[in-house]
Amino acid sequence: MQIHHLSAYDVSPDTITALREAVGEELLPLQERAVREGLLGTPGSGPGESLILAAPPSAGKSLLGELAAVHAAARGRRALYLVPLKAMAEELYRSLQNRYAALDLRVVISTRDRREFDGAIERGEFHIAVLVFEKLYSLLVSRPELLAQVGLVVIDELHLLLDPERGPKLELLLTKLQRARQQGAAPGEAATGPLQLCCLSAPLLGLQEVGAWLGARVVVDNRRPVELRTGVLYRGTFTYVSSRSDASAEGGGGQEEIYPWSDAEGPRDVARQVVRAVEALVRRGEQTLVFVPDRARSVECARQISAQLGDALPPAAWTMDEIEGTDEGQARSALLETLGRSVAFHNADLTQAQREIVERAFRRGEVRVLCATRTLSMGVNLPVQNVLLTERWQWRYSRRYSKWVRDELTKVEFDAMAGRAGRLGSGAGAPGRAMLVAPSRFDAEVWLRNLVGGPPQEVEPALLGRPLGDVVLDVVASSLCRDEAEVIDLLLSTLTGHLRWAHLPSRQPLVREVGQTIEDLVLNGLVCRNEHGGLEATTVGRTAARKGLTARSAVLMARWADAAVLPEVPLTALEVLLVCALTPDGGEAHVPLSLPEHRFGDYWTRILLRAQALGIAERRLFRWLRDQRGRLSYDQTRSVKKALLLLDWIEGQSNQEIERNHNVWAGAVAQAGAEFAWLVDALAEVCDARGWPSSRTEVLLRLRERLRYGVTEDLLGLAQSAGEWLPRSHLLRARAQGACTAQEPPHPDWHPWKRPSGRGELLEQIHRIQAARAAARACGLEPQPQVRTAVSPAVPEPSGQPPPTEAETSAAAERLPALRPVVVRRREEASEPAELVLLPDSAPRRCFIQMGPQRVGLSPGSFALLARLALGAATGAGWVPKEALGRSAGAVRKSISRLRAELRRIDTDARSWIENDGRGCYRLSLSAPRLVLDRDALRQHPLPSIRAALRAA
């Protein structure tokens, strides 16, 4: 089906244009089939059909979800797009904004860290809302009527129903959606409500049962637009099964020699086989993604491959410059080491900025080899030609044994990792390879038969055998159930009830379990019975359900809040962190703890000494800890370690000190800080529900903000003003060198491209930024900080100071330099550097630059981009965010490359003129001792892009 044929389904011309730019002129097979099956409905037929679309990666499922959401919005129906990960939500949010900018859609996002649009979502002030599963789960507790305002819900990664941790909440969320669809249907009829579902899933056995439960038609298509060869690598030979049945005469399989094998090499040395295979693929000019079971192996594997490659690849210079501007620590040092050979690693020990830089570098091809943990198999789109899996197992935390255990990869997990290869954009039509490295011939044959060629995994009910306390608390707090009979009825309407409980010979076991669960919730103060005998959630219970806390965590927090409510009880960060760390939700935050650390470490002694120094050693929690006499379980020791390292994190210890003292990388600490910021926020609401005064809960809210940024109290305002753009290590250095304080924080345009070499350079940057701010304020143009979280700017205008009048603004503008053409001096050693002059001509499409006697014409787009950067340089700081330069990051990079190519006609070293700070901002790297702007010439130019450059500045 051609893209333009979508007009027959009332798809708008602007949407068709956006799709044509994204995927070309033709839909993929799955996309065409979904449209014909009724995803978009038909003209005048109202909502489209509810569908479950099951297909392998790169079959075009995500674009179908986008198309369905945009089409629903065009018909006046709000759409929710649900994804499992925050990284996926951010990528999708940016993609929707950029791709469909011409439609003027109101796209919003909501995750645990992004709450600025929550009010708009609750009020229905959006067209498309991108949310993670747990955020909608939480929103429906306080706003169960939200689904009545929605016409379409897209659920990505439906196969996470099989995940033991996230499956239960996803199943309950789907149950709420299924009930919303049943509203308005006659008894005994199928779901025909106005809510349309579009579920995107990997192929699974039993999806027909899920479709029958949801009232959705199942569409399965196993075709891939790019051939994928999946198999086993043993002794240099790749034995594979092809996704194309006609790929060979032997049922779609074959063999390929990846590298020559020598009998002198040990076949069971998997690491050696991986290194040899990567080296051979790199020398062919192909990118490779290597999956390893854990974080430590990802770094080790990257170092081994980097050492083996030698000088086969050049340094990833651009990426190294970006990494230089990130937070200090072992991760940055290790990345700079491996990037010298175009090799990188990706795991949860990296900071968010480092992960994004590595992903961008791999996507644009500068990083040729990437060693990653399994988390990359589900998330951002990184097309690659080759995928290597070093093991067929992974680490999972076993609650039964209270330790990490090795567990076999499931079929869905294997397919997700293998599916990173052979995606659109991974090569010019070349087949992708997914190779599982085998240590022996026997393993190669078994794995090829059972894992590679095995059937899809079967759908399993997520609630079976799980404690029901969290489920019952949620449905009662959401006002979905008001008595025990309604709870049982709702449980029977879940997928587990549809597949298992409804077929039991007797419901008595379920009735007994529900009754006991309700009594436990009542006993612990999360649920109560009203005067009519019905069930209601208490304030604490409703808070727990809304914040996504487990029932057990809420009970522990409420008990501590009752014991610490009195004003004379000291409230310290150490005790708050330990309380949160000892809850089940605190145990989910990942902080590594080795067995030697657990057995021989001194965390028990260290925390008691810290408590004694703070004068809280006789508090009940620390008396209990002292009574353990060092006999803590593994989980308890890990909780104590979390509390100690996060205390060091917010007290301003350097990343290097924390890494050295706690044997953990700074990225993992930052991630734990974000998790505990959410826990402390939940604890503050629980304390408020237990009667704490607002002045006391305010202490917890300040602690929450410090955990987000890892700073002391006096640096909090500075961190909030700078947002996530300024690395923590730069904040700490700025304070230590006296370059800035919380009273006068850096302007958000200060994005250090490289680490300042000393106090003098840091002061020079700060003074330049402050001068730019003063000039902006004189014109009434106070810049707004780019803060990602919903935190108000830390430095507001002084209260009572009125905004400048029109006369004052005009007078200030007259004092600013303004005359003829834009003149920027080159940064050279010569005392009289040549001037670069931008000459906008009054005739259309005539734009020039001049340096000395040389005069060169530029394309209008390149001239507009150069003018925008030059106008940014006029403010002093000069950094211009990519959002102000183009619709998407990819378009901006192409425009910058084109501008550099055109500038090389006047100077071969022109590439160094434009710098990138590593966080999506660019500047013209030229000094400006005499900068004059001919704003009138730009304002009156016939080309809109030239005039827009002035307005954007």
N, C-alpha and C positions, 0 to 999 in steps of 0.2 A: 504494500500500500504506500502510495506517495504521501508526503507530508501535507500537500495542499488538499488531499481528499478529506482531511479532517474538517474542512469547512462544511461538509455535509452533516456533521454532528454539532453544528453551531459553535465550533471553536473559532475564537476571534482571530482576525488577520494578524494582530500584534502577537498573539500567542503562537500562531503558525510561524511567523518570522523568527521569534525567539527559538523555537524548536528547530527550525531549519539551520540556524547558526550553530546549535548545539550538536545535532546528530546528522545533519545532511538532508538529503531529499527523500530518503526512504525510511520507513519504520522497520524495526527488527521483527522477526517472526512472532515472538511472544507479544510484542506491542500491537501488532496488527490483529492478532487473535483476541487479545483482551478488548480492543475497541469493538470488534465484531460481536463479542460476547455480551456487550452492553455496558462496559465500564463508563462510557460517557452518555449513555442513554441514546435516545433518538430525538429529533426535533419535535418539541411539543409533548414529549412523554414524561416530563418531570425528571426526578432523580434517576441516576444510573443504577445498574445492578450491583449488588454486593458480591464481591469476588474474592477468592483466595488464589493468588497467582504464585505457583510453585515452579521454580526454574533454577538452574545453576547460576553462579556469579557471572556477571557481565552479559546476562541475557536481556537487560534493559528494564528490570523491575523498578528501580528507583525513579527512572524517568516517567514511568507509568503513574507512580504515586504523585509526582510533581504535576503531571498533566491533569490527573483527576482532581487534585486540590485547586489548581488554577481554574479549571473548567467549572468546578462547583462555586468558586468565588465569583466567577463571571455570571453565574445564574442566580446570584444573590444568596448563596448558602455558605455559611462559614465552614472552614475546614480545619481539622486538627491533624498534624502529621507527627506521629509518635516514633521515636527512635530510642535504642537502648543506651547510647553513650553520649556524654557531653560533647566529645570531639565530633561525633557525627552530627549532632544538633547544630554546632557552630558552623560546620562546613555547609550543611544544607541551608541554614539561615542566610549565609553570605551568597550561596548559589541562587536562591530564589530572589534575593534582592537585586543581584546583578543581571540575571538572565531575563527577568520579567520587569525590568525597570520601566519600560515603555507603557506598561499597563497601570502604573501608579498603584500597585497593590500595597496594602498595609500588612506587612509581614512582621510578626513578633516572635520572640523566643523566650522560653522559660526553662531553666534548669535549677539545680540547687544553688549555683553561684550567680545565675542571671535572674533577678527578681524584679527588674525595673518595669516589666510589662505585665506583672501579675494582676494589677488592678485593671488594666485594659482588657485582659482576658476574662476576668470575672464580670466586667461590664459588657462584654461582647463587642468591644471596639477594635476589631481586627478582621482581616479577610482570611489569612492563613496563620495559624499558630504552630510553631515547632516546639515540641516538648519531649523530654525524656519520659519513659514509662512511669517512673516513681513520682514525677512531678504532677502528672494528671491524676495518679492514684491519690496523691495528697490533696489536690484542688477539689476533687469530688467529695472529700469529707466535709469541707466547709461550704462548698457550692454544688450540691448534688443536682441542682436544676441546670447546671451549665450545659449538659448534653441536650437540653431542650432547645438551645440556641444554635446547635451545630447540625449541619446537613451531611457532612462526610468526615470519617475518621480513617486515616491511613496508618496501618500498623506495620512497621518495617521489622525484619528479623523475627517473624512469628515463631520460628523454630526454637526460640529461647524458652518456649514452654518446656523443653527438655532440660533446661539448666536447673540444677538442684537448689540454687540460691534465689534466682530471680523468677523461676517458673511459677511458684505459688502466687506472687503478686500479679504477674501478668495474667494468670488464669482468672483471678478475681476481677481484674480490670476488664477483661473480655466478658465476664459474666455481667458486669454493670452495663457494658455496651449492648450485650444481647438483650438485657431487660429493657433498655431504652428503645431498642428496635421493636420489642413486643408490644410496646404501648400503642394502643389503637387497633391491635389485631383482635379478631374475635376468638373466643375460646376454641382451642383445638386447631386454629389456623397457624400457618407458618408466619414467621416474622415479616411483616410488610410495612413497618413503620417508616417514617421519613428519613431516618438515619441510615446512610449508606456506609458500608465497610469495604475497605480495600486492604487486604492482608497480603504481605509479601513474605515469601518463605522459601527456604531450601526444600528440595524434594524430600518428602517423608512418607512412610507407610502409615495409613490411617488418617490422611488428611480429609478423606471423604466423610469420616465420622465427625471431624472438627467442623467441616462445612455444614453438615446436617444440624449440628448443635447451634452454629451461628446463623443458620439460614442463609448461607452464602454458597454460590456455585464455585466449584474447584476447577481451575484451569492449570493443567500441568503441561509444560513444554521443556524437554531436555535438550533442545538444540542450543548451540552456542554460536555466536557470530564469528568467533575466532577459534580455530582448532586448538584443543588442549590435549596433550599427551601426558597421561598420568601413569606412573609406574615406579619401579624400584631400580636403584643404581647399585650395582655390585661389581667390583673389580673393573671399574671404568666403563662398563657396559650398561646402558639404560634400556631396560625391558619395559615396554609401555603398552597401554590400551588407549586408543584414540577416541576422542569424542565424535569423530566422523566415521561412520560405519564403513565408508568406502575409502578409508585412508590406506588400506592395504588389502591384500587378498586373504589375509588370515584374520578375518572378523574384526578389523579395525585395530590390530596390534602390530608390533614390530620391535626392532632393536636398533640402537644407535650407539656408536662408540663415542663417548665424551672425551676420554683421554686414554692413551696407551697404558696398559697395566703391566707391571713387572712382578714376577713371582717372588722377587726379593722383598716386596712390600707386604706387610702384614694385613691380611684381609679384614681382620676384626678391628683394626684401627680406624674407627669411623671418622675421627677428626682429620686424619691424614687423607682419607677419601674425599671429605668435604673440601679441604684446601686444594687438592689436586683438581677436583671438578670445577671449582670456582676459578682457579687460574686458567684452565682451558677455555672456559666460557668468556672470561674477560678478554683473553687474547683474540677471541672471535669478534669482540666488540659488542657483547651482549651484557645487559644488566642482570643481576642476580640478587634474589632475596633469600636469606638463610634463616629458617626458623629453628630456635633452640628452646629447651624446656624452661630455663630460668635466666635471671638477670646476669648473674656472674658469668654464665657461659656465653651470653651475647657479647660481653666485653672481651672475654678470652678468645672467642672465635674471631672477632674483628681484628684483634691484635695478631693472631696467627696468620690470617689471610693477608693482612697488611705486610707482615714480614716476608711472606712467601712471594708476594707480587714484586717486591723490590722497586725497580724503576719502570715497571711495565705501564704504570698509570701516572699521570701528572698529579700534583697536589690540587685539591679542590679549593683553590685560592679564595674564590668568592664566598664559599660556605665558611671557610676558616675565619675570614674577616667578620662574618656575622656571628659566629660562635664566640669570637673574642669579646663581643659586647654583651655576652650573657653573664649570669651569675658565676662567681668563682667557685671552685671546688674540684673534686676528683673527676667528675663527669666532664667538665670543660677540658681539663688537661688530657684525659683519655681520648676525647673526640678530636682535639687538635693533633694528637699523635697519629691516630688512624686516618684522619682526613688528609694527611700528607701523602697518602697513596690512594685517595678517592674512595676510602672505605669508612663506613660509619656503623654505629649500633643504635638501637632504639628500644628503650625499656622504661619502666615506671620510675627508675632512679634518676632520669633526666628531668630537668625543669620543663614546664609547659613551653617556654620560649625555645628551649633547645630541641624539644620534640618537633615543634612546628618548623624550625629551620631545617632539621634533618629531612622531614617529609617534603618540604619544598625543593630541597636540593636533589633528593632522589627522583622527584617527579620531573624536574627539568633536566635530569640526566647527568648532573655534575658528580653526584655520588653514584659510583658504578656497582658497589656491593654494600648491602645493608643486612646486618645481623640483628634479628628482632625476636622478641618473645611472642607468645600466641596472641597477646592483646591486639597486635596489628592486623590479625586475620579478620577482625570485625571492627570496622571503623572507617577511617578516611580512605578515599579511593587512590591507590598507588599502583597503576598498571605496571607490569614487569613481564619479561619474557620467560624467566627461569625462576623456579622456586625449589629450594632444597630443604628437606626436613631431616634433621640430624637424629631424631629419636621418634619412636611411635608411642611415647608415654609423656605425661606431664605431671607436675606436682599439684595435688589438691589437698586442702585442709580437711581432715576428718574430725568431725565433732565427736564421733563415737570414741576415737582413740586419743583425741586432744593433741594431735600432731599432724605434720605434713607427711603425706604418703604418696608413693608413685602410683599413678592410675593410667590405664590404657586410654589412648585417644579414641573418642567415639567417631563414628562414621561422619556425623555432621561436622565435628571439629576438623577432621582430616580434610573433608571436602572444602571447608571454609578457607583453610590455609592453602590447599592446592589451587583453589579458585582465584587466588591473587595473580596467577599466571594466565596467559592467554586471554587477557582482557583487551577491549578496544583501547587503542592508544599505546599498547605495549610494544608495537613493532609494525612494520609495513607488511601486514598480512602474514608474518611468520608465525608458525604454530608455537604455542607456549608449552613449556615443560614443567611438570611437577614431579620431583624425584625424591623418593624416600630412600635414604642411604641405609643399606642392609649390612650387618656385620658378617653374615655367612650365606651360603647358597640356600640352605634350608630355610632361613628366615626370609630370604628374598622370595622364594616360592610361596611360603605361607602368607606373607604380607600381600603379595600380588593377587592371590586368590581371595583372601578374606577381607582385606581393607580396601584395596584399590578396586577390585571387581565385585565387591560384596553389594548386597541390596541396600537401599536407603534405610535409615534408622526409623524405628517405629515410634509413633506418638505414645507417650505415657502420661497418665494423669498426674499433675504436679502436686495435688493436695493429699494424695494417698500416703498414709503413714506419717503425715506431718502434724505437729501440734496445731490446734485450731484456735488458740487464744488470740493471735493477731488478726485472724480472719473475722472472728466473732466481734472483737472490739471495733474493727473497721466498719462492719455493716451496721452495728448498733450506733456508732458515732455518726455515720452517714444518714441515719434515720431511714435506712432501707428495711430494717427489721425492728419490731417493737415488742416482740415476745419470743419465747422459745420455739413456738411452732413456725413462725416466720423465718427464724434462723435456719431451722431444718429444711424448710421449703427452699430457701435460697441456696443452701449447700447442695441440695438435690438438683438444682438447676445449673450448677457448675459443670465443667467438662468432666471432672472426676465423678460427680453424681450421675452425669449422663452415661458414662462408660462403665462405672463400677457400682456405686452405692445403690443406684436404682435397680440393679439386677441381683442384689443380695436377697437371700430367702427371708431375712428379717431385718427391720430397721432398728431394732432395739440396741445393738452395739453403737450405732451412730447417735441415737437418742440419748444413751447414757453418757457418751463422750461429750456431747454438746451441753448436757445438763451440768456435768462436772466442770466443764470449762467456764460456763456462766457463773457458777458458784465461786470458782477461783477468782474471776474478775471482780465479782461483788466483794469478796473477802479482802481483796487488795485495793479496793477503792477506785477502780477504773470504771465500773458499771454499777448502777443502783436500780432499785425497783421503785416506781412511782406509786401514788396512792391507789391506782387501779391495777397494780401488779405487773405493769408493763416495764420494759427495759429502757433505760436511758444511760447515756455515757455521762460520767462526771466531768467536771472541768478538766481534771488531769487526764482522764481517758480521752476526751475530745482533743486535747492538745497533743497527746501521744499519737493519735491516729492522723491528725493533720500534719504533724512534723515527720511522720514516717518512722517513729520510734517503735521498737518492739515493746510488748506489754511488760516484759521483765525489766527492760531498761527504764521504762517510765516509773515502775514501782520503786526501783533503787534510787532514782533521782528524787522522787517524792519523799521517801524516808529521809534522805539526807537533807532536803529542804526543810522538813519539819524540825530536824535537829539543829539547823543553823539559822533559824529565822530571827533569833533575837539579835538586836543591834550590837550587844557586847561580845558576841561570838566573832572572833577574828575571821575575816574572809580573805584567803590567800589564793593566789593563782595555783600554787602547788597542790592544795587540797582539791580545788575544782578540777584540775586536770586529772588527778588520780581518780576522783569519783567518776568522771566520764570514761576514763580508760578501763575501769573495772566493770562497766556495763557491757552487755552483749554487743551493742552497736559499736562501742569503743573498740571491742576486740576485732571488728571487721577492718579497721584502718591498718594498712599494711606497714609494718616496721619489722625488718628482719631481725631475728634472734637466733644465733647459732647455738648448737648444743653445748659447746665449750663455754659460751657466754652464760647459758642457763645454769650449768653445773658449777663453774668456777668464777663467774662474774660477781661483782660486789654491788649490784644495783640495790639490794635490800639494805645494805649498810649505808649507801650513799643517800638514799631517800630519807632514811631516819635521821641522818646527820643534818640534811637540809631542813627537815621539819623541826629539829631541835634548834637550829640557828634562827628559824622564823618564829620560835616560841609557840608552836602548835603541836608539839610532840605528844601532849596529853589529850589531844582530840581523839574521839572514839575511833575514827578510821585508822589513825596511826598507832593507837594502842592495839587494835586488832592486828595490824601489820607487825608490830613488835612481838606479839604473842606467837606469830608463825615461826619465829627464830630461824629465819632463813630457809624454811622448808616450803618454799613457794612452788606451785605447779608451773609448768611451762607457760601457760596463758597468763598467770598472775605475774610472773617475772617479766613477760613481754609488756604487760600493762604498766608496771613500774618503770620500765625503760622508756615507754612512750611519754609518761608524765615527766620524767627527768629531762629527756632531750627536748621536749616542747617547752619546758621551762627555760632551758638554755637558749632556745630559739627566740623566745619573746624577750629575753633579758639582754639580747644584743651580742651574744657570742658569735664570732665569725664562723663562716661555713667550714673553714678548715679545722677549727677547734671542735666543732660539733662532730664532724666526720671522724676526727681522731679519737675523741673521747667515747663515742657511741658506736663506732664501726658501722656507719650508715652514711649514704650519700645525701647531699643537700636536697636533691630533687625529691627523694622519698620523704624527707622531713617536711618540705613544703607541702607535699600532698597530704601528709598526716595533719599538718596544720590546718589545711582547708577542711578536712573531715572533722577535726575537733572544733573548728569554728562553728560548723553546723550543730554539733552536739552541745556546745556551750550556749548557742542560741536557743536550742530546745530546752536546755536546763533553765535558762532565764524565764521561759514561758511557764515551765512547770513551777518554778519558784513564785512567779507572779500568781499562778492559780492557787498556791498554798498560802497566799496572804503576805508575801514579802512587800516591803515598801519600795516605791519606785527608785529611791536613791540607792537602794541596795542592789536591785536588779540592774541598774545602770552600770555598776562595776562589772557585772558579767558581760554586758553588751560591749564595754570597752575592751574587755579581755577577748571577746570574739573578734573584734577588728584587729587586735594585735596578733592574733593567731593567723589571720589571713595574710599578713604582710611580714610577720616575723621580726617585729621591732619593739623597742621600748616605748614607754608612755610618751616621752618627749618627742619621739620621731613619728608618732602616729599621724599627726596632721600632715606632715611632709609625705608620708607613704600614701595617704588617701588622695592627696593632691596629684601625686605623680602616677597613681594607679599602678598597673602592672607593667608600664613601660620602663620603669627604672629598676634595675636589679637590686636585690637586697644588699649585696656587697657594696654597691655604689652608695646606697643610703648610709650604711655604717661608716664608710670612708669619708663621706661628706661631713658627718657629725664629728668624726675623730679629728679631721683637719680644720674644723671650724669654718668650713666654706659656706655652710647654710644651716639654718635652724628651722624649727617648726613655725616660727613667726614669719619667716620670709622664705618659703620653699621654692625650689626651681620651677620655672615655667614648664608646662607640659611639653613644649617644643624641645626641651632639652632631652634628647635621646642619644646618649654617648655612643658614638660609632665604635670607638675603642676606649679601653680603660684610660682615664686621665693619668699622666705620668707623675704628677705631684700636686702639691697644694696650689702652686702658682697657676698651673693649667686649669685646675678645678675652679679657682677663684675667677680666672678670666672668663670661663664659660658662664659662671653664675652672674658676673657683672654684665656680660653681654646680654644675657636673658633678661636681667632686671631692667636694663636700658630699653630693650624692646618692649617690655611690659609698660614702662613709664610712657613711652611714645604712644602705645596703643590706648592707654588710659586717657591721655591728653585729647585723643580724638573720640573718646567715648566708645572704644572698641575693645573692651576687656575680653581677652581670650578665655574660652571655657576649657577646663581640664578634660582630657579624654580618659575618664574613669570607667572601667568596664562594669564594676559592681555598682549597686544602687546605693552609693554613699554620696552625701552632699559634699561639695567642695570644701576643703579644710580652711581656706582663707577667703571668706566672703568680704564684700565691701563693708567698711565700718558702718555700724548702724547710725541712722540719722543723716548720713551724707547723701544729698540728693544727686541724681544723675546730672551730667553736664547739660547746660542749656544749649539750644541751637547756636546762639551767638558764641558761647564758649567753644563749642566744637568747631565752628568756622574759623575762629581766631586761632585755635590750635592747629588747624589744617594749614592755615596760611604760614605758620611758622615752620612747617615741614619743608624740606628742600623739594622743589618741583621745577623742572624745566624740560630740557630737550630729551634726546634719545637715552635709552637704558645703557649705562656705561659700567662695565665691571672690569676691574683690573685682574690680570692673571696672577696666580701665586707663584712667582719665580724668584730666582736669586738676584736678577738684575735690579738695579736701583730705580730704573725708569722702565717698568714693564709696559709692554704694548697693551692698548686698550681694546677690549672686545665690545663692539657697538652693535646693538640690535636695531634694525632699521625697518619698522613696519611701513610699507608703502600704501598709499591711498588706493591703488588699483588692486582688485582682487587677485589672490594667488601670487602676489609679488612680495616676498619677504626675504630679507638679506641679513647677514651678519658681516661685520668688518673688523679685521685686526690688522692694524698698520695699513700697508698698501693692499692687502688681500681682501677681496670681497666675494662672498660665496652666497648663493641662493639656498634657501631651505624650503622644504615642503611646508604647507600651512600647518599641518598637525605638529610637525617637529618644532616649528617656530612658536606655536601656541604653548607647547610644553616647555620650551626654553624660557619663554617670557614668564610663565607661571613660576618657574624655579628662580628666575632672576628677581621677580617681585618678592618671592619669599626671602631671598638673600638681603633684600632691602630692609627687612625688619631686624636684622642682626643675627638671630638664631638660624634662620634659613631652612629648617626642616619642614617639609611639606608632606602630609600623610598621603598614602596612595589613593585614599578615597577621594581626595581633591584633584587627582590627576586622571582618573579614568573610572569606568564602570566596574572593572574587575581587576584583581591582582595580575592575572595573566595578560590582560590588555595593556596594563601599565608597563609590565616588563618588556613587552614587544615594542611599545612606543619608546621606552628608554633606549633599547638596543638600536632602534632605527635612528634616533637622535644622535647617539654616539657615532654611528656609521657615517652620518652626514657631517658631523663636526670634524671627523678625521680628515676631511678635505682641506680644512684650514689648519689643523694641528694633529700630527700623528699620535700625540699623547692625550688626545681629547677624552679618552675613556676615563681618565682619572678626574675629569672635571665634575662628574656626577657621582656622589657618594650615596650609599645605602646604609642605614643604621642597623639593619638586621631585624627591624620590627615593622617594616612596611612604610618607612618614611625615606624621602630622598631630599638632597639639597645640592645646590650648585656650589662646588668646592672652590670658590674663587673669592679672594678678599675684595672688599669694596671701600677703599678710603675715600673715593669720590663717586658716589652712586646717585645718579640723577634719573628720574623717571618721567618719560613723556606720556603721562596718563591720557592726555587728550587724543594723541595719535592712536593709542590702543582702543580707547573708548569709541572712536569714530570709524574704526576699520570695518570694511564691508563683510569680512568673514565672522560669523557668530563665534567660532572657537577662539578667535583672537580677543574679541570683546569679553567672552566668558572668562578668559585668563585673568583679566583685571578684576571682574566681579568676584571670582573665587579667592583672590588674594585679599 
